Amino acid sequence: MLANSSANISSTNSPVLQCPDYRFTHQLHMVVYSLVLIAGLPLNTLALWVFLRALRVHSVVSVYMCNLAASDLLFTLSLPVRVSYYALHYWPFPDLLCQTAGAIFQMNMYGSCIFLMLINMDRYAAIVHPLRLRHLRHPRVARLLCLGVWALILVFAVPITFVHRPSLCSYNGRKVRLCFESFSDELWKGRLLPLVLLAETLGFLLPLVAVVYSSSRVFWTLARPDATRSQRQRKTVRLLLASLVIFLLCFVPYNATLAVYGLLRGKLVVASHEARDRVRGVLMVMVLLAGANCVLDPLVYYFSAEGFRNTLSCLGTALQTRSLVTNRARGAHVLTQQPVETIHATKLDAASQGLLQSSSSGTPSTQCLQDSAL
């Protein structure tokens, strides 16, 4: 979205325009996306490992969270090419990689909205209609819904891939290509604006309405005087509040600004070039908030999912126990190398250390993982 007046790369006969000077915006994106990559890659890798290997994805909520973590991990894996582009101020990679990276961003944003909606709707069905909708709260149904979500966002990714073709411009006296910024006025008036409005309706507005409605109904149900307030219900409240915060902080500002900017670029709303540039400047900041959702989502897993938190605690305990056993083994090796006259004096201490070692590591980490449940 950088070059407002850039021509499409297919228009080879059109004159090559000077690349706009958006170096400050590129530097801002480079710094923020680097931080998102550094934090999001290990967090989402660990989250996906916990869901697939430790918890085995047995519950409905864990199925949705596992797919949300996979979507976030896919986006973080595409960030190195974005960081390279913003550092160089031009696109040095093949065109297909630019188109793929642009489509992955849209897939992650709208996929995250839908997966968060499914998490909230599951809590709504469990608390507001526990008997009427219990047939929908099954891991098999959840997996089928997730497959449908992936199919939907992949279908929308196809036209998004075509509109993300790089564009040519002149930078430092030579022709270079721009990526993520090749949306000309003709493209906005043609295919891009209807695609943006349709994606925002299905991928953002409907999930937002569903999240607000389901959260309000759950809060209303739990706030009644006759409602029981258990530990599980308090965790549900934290989960719904975290989902609302992510929607309001990451998705609402970007999609609202994108809708306004699309109406201006599509000439459905008349405005000056200065006003359009100001809206575009706001959009460049909001897109960073949308990309930061892959760092905030693991916080939802940790603070709202008991099994996820217990699993991480068990892994930390297992690592500490393993380190303690290794240190004691090294100490025993040192004892065997001591002089003969000191071995008899230290034999009782070694025996007592062995007893302490066996009693402290009596609970295996696998048992702790099996006791964890979402």
Buried (B, 14 or more C-beta within 10 A) or exposed (E): BBBBEBBBBEEEEEEBBEBBEBEEBBEBBBEBBBEBBEBBBEBBBBBBBBBBEBBEBEBBBBBBBBBBBBBBBBBBBBBBBBBEBBEEBBBEBEBEBBBBBBBBBBBBBBBBBBBBBBBBBBBBBBBBBEEEBEEBBEBEBBBEBBEEBBEBBEEBBEBBBEBBBBBBBEBEEEEBBBBBBBBBEEBBBEEBBEBBBEBBEBBBBBBBEBBBEBBEBBBEBBEEEEEEEEEEBEBBBBBBBBBBEBBEBBBBBBBBBBBBBBBBBBEEEEBEEEEBEEBBEBBBBBBBBBBBBBBBBBEBBBBBBBBBBBBBEBBEBBEEBEEBEEEBEEEEEEBEEEEEEEEEEEEEEBEEBEEEBEEEBEEEBEEBBEEBEB
